[in-house]
Structure formats: structure tokens, C-alpha cells
């Protein structure tokens, strides 16, 4: 009986000891919370990130927890960070992180407060653009690029996704750089005051989704033609004293600029009319003030190419007032008379500087460069001095073309 009573007391003591141990463990569990070890601040509410060139723009909406004093933005596995302070009741803040390398980034945002309180982190990712990305941007496509004396014309391909505008920077006739903005809806751009031989550069600007700024492509350079064919519709026969009419054998001076190179379409000399022999000359109003580059002649096509000019001169003048010469073109004093009147010799294809012998009998055009450059003219005078056929005074050409290297308004 005593032995049984002793065992009962012993069991009761052991049970009481275990119960006390369990109570100590429960207190430890509660103490963790009561002592503040696991109390968290409110986490960042939301964040918007806009990407830019080597930078990012954050818009942060804060949790209204009044204990929050700052947000820490970590990246590069917490090797880099930025502290964004928040005052009481401030719930929105915009800030930038600059000088970032072009690549993708993972960010961690943690709110902090007094006494070392922290929030649970918010994780975000974004990409930073840079020169590598810009190098991939294409300029708007061009279907055609052409130029006349009046204008240069660019016909555009369809604008790609995200294109805001295309900008043209070009050399103008005034010697200044000018710009034109081209919108995505525009299909054609005309440049009325372009400089012959000048350049234009084209860039295209893009607006990318979730980007803080627009991005502009690398410039693409286009070259305006070095020379341009003058518009023959502006040409006019001046019919000055001693000028040849070219009407022999149903020809006419005006057929020289009717744009037709074909049989029975020519000016013709040598029918013993007034001023119809060799040398002879005719005078043309070009309709524009220009600096000439070259002069092209197309022979008569149906026959008689041996009468192509062997020796000739091209003269020019800006103002025709008082420019009429008083001597016939075969007079020995004609050249001095022309210089006195203000005419300037642009091409001298006489003496030992004849046209190529291979052009004798050829139907192919001959383009002769202006040797006296930099002369501003509006009127030209062609003086036929000698043909490749010394047996006849008959001459003919089907067409002339005049190329300018500079056009003035």
C-alpha cells in the first residue's frame, strides 16, 4: 500500500515538472512577438518604372503607415542602393536613378522606420536602354529620292511602329542648315531650297512603351546631286543681233530644248541665210540664275554626224541689258567685242582643245564640262566655230542639255 502511494506521488511530481517546462516554451513563443522581433512596417504600395537612356524613373506610391521614414532601393544584389526619404503623410514620390549601365536590372524596395523597423521587400525588374539599343533603331524607309532644279523630293515608306516623327536637316541654297519635321502620316517631302551638291541627314524618333523619353536613331546622310539638269521648259530663244535661227531644212533653234532626240528633230545651219555660215551663234535664256557645271550636245540622229562640232565656245552673262554684240560671229574682233559687253567664256573648245575625234560621225551625246567655274549666269551663247566636216558649212544638232552645280533663287 505504501509502495503504491509512493509511486503515485512520484508520477504526480514528474507530470507537474513537465507541465512547467511546457509553460516556459509557450512564454518564449509569445515573447518573440511581445518583444517586437517580428513586427513589420507596411510594404511599398505600388511602383511604376519608366526606362530611359542609362537611367530609370520611379514613381513610388507609399503605404500610409505613419512609422515609415524612408524607402531603400537595392540593386546589384544589394551592392548598390538609393535611400528615398518620406515625410509624414507623404504617399507619392518620383525619383530617378542615373548613370546606369545598359542592361536588365532586379530591384528590391524596403521601407524603413525608427527603431530599426523594416517592411517586407517588394521585388521589381526593368531594363535600361543605351547606345546599343539606339544603334538598332532604323530610320524611316525611303522609296525614292530625286531632284530637279525646282526641288528635291523624298517619297517615304510606311512609318514603323512607335515612330513619332522623322527630321530632315539639310543644306539650303542660302548656305544655312535648315530642318523639316516629317510626321508618320506624311508620304512625301519636297525641299524647294536645297543646295545642289549639298547634304541632308535624316533621323527618326521613337516613343517606346514604358519609356521615360523618346529615342532617336543614328543619322543617315543623303547626298543631293552634284549637278542638276535645268528645266528646258524655262528656256527661251533670245534672237539677238547676228543670232542664227537654225531653220534650214525644216529645223529650228527651239527644237534644241524640246527634249526630243529623234530623226528630223534638229536645228540646222548652212542654207546661206543671214548669219547662217560658220562661225555662227545663238543665245538662250535659261530662265534661272545658275552656276553651270556642264553642257551636253546630242547629234542629229538620221544622218550627217560628221558635221558634229569640232570647235565651239560657250559664253554666259547674268544681265542681258546692254549685252548685244555689234559684230558678226565671224569677225576677228568678235571675242573682244563680247568681253567688252560683259560676256564670260565658260567653255573654250577651240584650237588644240577640240571635241574628241571619236565624236566625228557618232550619234552619241557629248557632255563637256565648264572650265571657267564659279560664274553666275542666266543667259548662255553657243558659238559654233568649226565642224568635223571641213567640206561644208551645214551643221545640225538634235538637242542640248545644260547642267548646273548651283541654282540661285
QUICORNOR-V842534 format. One record per backbone hydrogen bond with DSSP energy under -0.5 kcal/mol. NH is the residue of the N-H (numbers start at 1). CO is the residue of the C=O. If there is no record, write none. Layout:
NH&CO + NH&CO
//
This chain:
5&1 + 6&2 + 7&3 + 8&4 + 9&5 + 10&6 + 11&7 + 12&8 + 13&9 + 14&10 + 15&11 + 16&12 + 17&13 + 18&14 + 19&15 + 20&16 + 21&17 + 22&18 + 23&19 + 24&20 + 25&21 + 26&22 + 27&23 + 28&24 + 29&25 + 30&26 + 31&27 + 32&28 + 33&29 + 33&30 + 34&30 + 35&31 + 36&33 + 37&32 + 38&32 + 39&36 + 41&118 + 45&61 + 46&61 + 48&59 + 50&57 + 51&210 + 52&55 + 54&52 + 54&129 + 55&52 + 56&97 + 57&50 + 58&56 + 58&95 + 59&48 + 60&93 + 61&46 + 62&60 + 62&91 + 68&65 + 69&112 + 70&112 + 71&84 + 72&110 + 73&71 + 73&82 + 74&72 + 74&108 + 75&80 + 79&75 + 79&76 + 80&75 + 82&73 + 84&71 + 84&82 + 85&83 + 86&69 + 90&87 + 91&89 + 93&60 + 95&58 + 97&56 + 98&96 + 99&54 + 100&54 + 103&101 + 105&126 + 107&124 + 108&74 + 109&122 + 110&72 + 112&70 + 113&117 + 114&67 + 116&113 + 117&114 + 119&111 + 120&41 + 122&109 + 124&107 + 126&105 + 128&103 + 129&52 + 134&130 + 135&131 + 136&132 + 136&133 + 137&134 + 143&155 + 144&155 + 146&153 + 148&151 + 149&229 + 152&191 + 153&146 + 154&189 + 155&144 + 155&153 + 156&154 + 156&187 + 157&141 + 163&160 + 164&205 + 165&205 + 166&182 + 167&203 + 168&180 + 169&167 + 169&201 + 170&168 + 170&178 + 171&199 + 172&176 + 173&193 + 175&172 + 178&170 + 180&168 + 182&166 + 183&181 + 184&164 + 186&183 + 189&154 + 191&152 + 192&190 + 194&191 + 195&171 + 196&194 + 197&225 + 198&195 + 200&222 + 201&169 + 202&220 + 203&167 + 205&165 + 206&215 + 207&162 + 208&206 + 211&208 + 212&51 + 213&51 + 215&206 + 217&204 + 220&202 + 222&200 + 224&198 + 224&222 + 228&404 + 230&402 + 232&230 + 234&231 + 235&232 + 236&285 + 238&283 + 239&283 + 243&240 + 244&281 + 248&268 + 250&247 + 251&248 + 252&266 + 253&245 + 255&252 + 256&253 + 257&254 + 258&255 + 261&259 + 262&260 + 265&262 + 267&397 + 268&246 + 269&395 + 270&276 + 276&273 + 279&384 + 280&384 + 281&242 + 282&382 + 284&380 + 285&236 + 286&284 + 286&378 + 289&408 + 290&288 + 290&377 + 291&406 + 292&290 + 292&375 + 293&403 + 294&403 + 295&368 + 296&401 + 297&366 + 298&399 + 299&297 + 300&396 + 307&304 + 308&305 + 310&386 + 311&386 + 312&349 + 313&383 + 314&347 + 315&381 + 316&344 + 317&379 + 320&318 + 323&320 + 331&328 + 334&331 + 337&333 + 338&334 + 339&335 + 340&336 + 341&337 + 342&339 + 343&338 + 344&316 + 346&314 + 346&344 + 347&314 + 349&312 + 349&347 + 353&350 + 354&352 + 355&310 + 359&356 + 360&357 + 361&305 + 362&359 + 366&297 + 368&295 + 368&366 + 370&293 + 371&346 + 372&346 + 373&371 + 376&374 + 377&290 + 377&375 + 378&317 + 379&317 + 380&284 + 381&315 + 382&282 + 383&313 + 383&381 + 384&280 + 384&382 + 385&311 + 385&383 + 386&311 + 388&308 + 390&388 + 392&389 + 395&269 + 397&267 + 398&298 + 399&298 + 400&256 + 401&296 + 403&294 + 404&228 + 405&291 + 406&291 + 408&289
//
